[in-house]
Amino acid sequence: MSSIRRITKQNKEYPRLLKEIFKPPALYVRGNFNKADDFALAVVGTRKPTYYGQQTADKIVYDLAQSGLTIISGLALGVDTIVHKTTLKAGGRTIAVLGAGVDDKSLYPQENRKLALKIEKSGAVISEYPLGTSAKPGYFPQRNRIISGLALGTLVIEAGFKSGALITAHCALDQNREVFCVPGSIFSEKSSTWLETSLFKTFIIAFLARSCFEFIIKKLRQGLFINAGSIITFYYEFLGRIERSIH
């Protein structure tokens, strides 16, 4: 195990992208950051991926890692583990963000202890939690803002309704970062629940709002609306109907 050090946003090596989030935390670091981490993508997903999810994670991440992107994930079992292993297989850089201390005794999950050792040789294993901090359920949602904060965008590969991956996606949106989602079967529990999230509903409303705007422009050209007031009334009545039907 390499030496563990604590850094803050005042340190030169502190990740540039993470400095942009609200109250950037101090970090405990095993391994190293470098300039390549300015071009990073977070990839997260369920702890119990389907075979399709496993294949998708392996294929997409391998190509992205070979292209030179640093890949960020959370070292959890499932998709996160595949993401880190595939990045290393591709000869790329990966950073693992933990919901516990980074020391050997606290590292979670312990099943990925050997994987963490491999990651720190070419990337970094980090946490905001002090050494000796054991994993607790509440720590994982908290650390997800760091996963998204380290990256230009977040890619979700299969996520149930209460999945931490969706929390990471929401964090990315709050941080004004991109969010991507691998399409899956609408009949799969790991992807159909995406349809029930407010995140998906937001996308739908935005799409329909744009369609409504284009419709109004078309009718304006045809002389349908008499005045600006009728345009505004129509627009907001239309959006109100959309939101009521979705929620």
N, C-alpha and C positions, 0 to 999 in steps of 0.2 A: 504493500500500500504506500502511495506517495504521501508526502506531508499534506496536512489539512491546514488551510489558512482562511481567515475571515477578511472579506473585502466589503467596502461600501461604495456608493456612487462617486465618492471623491477619488477612489483609486483609478489609476490610468487603465487598468485591464478590465474594469467593470463594463459589462456589455452595453454598447451604445443604445440598442433598441429598448433594453430594460430601463434605461434612464428616463424614457419617455412616459412610463406609466405613472399612475398616481402613487405617491410615496414609495419609491423604489426601495426594496428591503436590502438589508445587509445579507451577504451570502457566505456560507461555509462551502469551500471549494476543494475538491480532489481533482487533479488534472489541471487543464489550462484552457483559457479562452484565447482566441486570436481573431484577426481581421476578417477571416472567412465567415465568422459568426454574424456579421452584418447582413449576410444573405442566408437566412434560416427559415425553415418551414416546420411548424409543429404538426405532428401526426399522432392522433389519439383515437381510441375506440374502446369497444367492449372488452371485458375480461374473458368473455366466452364467445369468441368469434365463430361464425360458421366456416365451413370449408371455403366457401366463396370469399368470405372476409379475409381469411388467411392468404389465399391466392392473390387477392387484390392488394393487400398490404405489401406482400413480398414483391410483386411486380412493380407497383408504382414507386415504392420507396427505393428499390434497387436502382431504377433509372434516375430518380432525383438525386440520390447520393452520388452516383457516378458523374452527374452533371456538375457537381461541386457545391450543392446546397448542404448546409449544416442541418441535420435533422434533430428536432427536439421532441422528447416524449417523457413519460413519467415512470418508467421501469416497472410498471405494474405487470401482472400476468396477463396473457392474452395479446391483444393488438400491440400494446407498448413493447412487450418483449420481442415480438416479431419485428417491429420497427427498428429497435436497437440492433438486433442480430443481423438483420438484412443490410443495414447501413454499414456495419463492420465488414460483412461479407463483400460488399461492393467497394471496400477500401475508403469509405467516407468518414466524415466527422459526425459524431452524435453527442448530444448532451442529455443527461438524465436528471430530471428534477424530482426530488423525493418529498414525501410527506412525513419525514422523520429525519433524525440526524444522519450525517454521512459517515460516521464512524462504523467500523465493522460490526460492532455489537448491536447498534441501533438500526442499521440499514434494513430497509423493508421493500419488497419481501426478501427474506433470507434465501429463498430458492434462487434469487438472481444475484447472489453475492459474487460468484465467479464472473458473471456478465458485467457487473459493475467494475470489477478489476480490469477487464478488457476495455471497457469504455474509457476509463480515465487515462489509459495509455495514449490514446489519440484524440480524446475529447475531454469531457468533464462530467463529474457527478456532483450535483450541487443541492443545497437546501437552505432555507431561511431559518431552520430550526437548529438550536445549539447542539453540540455534541452530547450524546447520551439521551437525546429525546426519542422516546419510543413512539411508534406510529399510533395515531388515534383517528377515528373516523372523521372528525371535524377538520383535521389537518389537510386532508386531500383536496376538498373543494377550495381551501385557502391557497394551496400551492398552485392550483390550476391557472391563476392569473399570471404566475411566473412563466409557466409553459407557454401561454399565448403571448406574454410580454416579450419573450426572447425572440419571437418570430415575426416575419412580415405577414404571415397568414397561418391559419389553422385548417388542417384537413381532417375531417371526421370519417372514419371507416367503421361503420356499424355502431349504433348506439341505442340502447334501450331508453325508455321514457325518463327514468331517473338516473341515467348514466352520467358519470362525472365528465365524460367527453362533451356532453351538451353544455355543462357548466363552463368548460374551457372555451367552447364556441361562443357562448354569451360574453365571456371575458374578452375575447378577441374583438367582438363587435363594440363593446364598451371602450376598448382601447383604440378604436378606429382602424382595426386591422382586417384583412380579408378572411373570409370563411368559405371553405369548400366542403362538399359532401359527395362521397362516392354513392352513386345510385344503387339501390338494391330492390329486391322484390317487395312489393307493397303488402304481400302476404306473410312476410317474415317479421317476427317480433323485434328483430334487431334493426329493422328499417322502417316498418310501418308506423312505429310510435313517433317517428320524426314528424309525421303528418299532424300529430296532436300538439306539437310544441308551439309556443308563441313565436319562436324564431321562424318556423315555417310559415305561420300565419302572417308574419310581418312581410315575408317575401311575396306572398300571394297578394296582400293588400297593395304593396308597392307596384307590383306588375299590373294589377287591375286599375290602379290610379292612373298609371301611364296610359293604359288603353282608353280609359275614360277621357283623359286630356286630348288624346288623338281624335277621339270621337267628336268632342266639342269643336275642335279646330275644323274638322270636316263639315260639321253642321253650320259653323260660322260662315264658311265659304259658300254654303248653299243659302245663306240668309235666314236660317231657321230661328235664331235667337234675336229678339228685338233689342235688348239692352244688356249691359254688363251685369245688372242685378239678376236677370234670369239665368245667366251663365253660372254665376256663383251659387245660386240656389240649386240648380240642377247638379252641379259638381258635388256639393256637400251632401245632398240627399242621396246621391248614388253611392258615395263612400260610406255613408251611414248604413245603408242597406247591406253593403259588403261586410262591414265589421259585425253587424248583428247576425248575419248568416254564418259567419266563421266561428264566432265565440259561443 
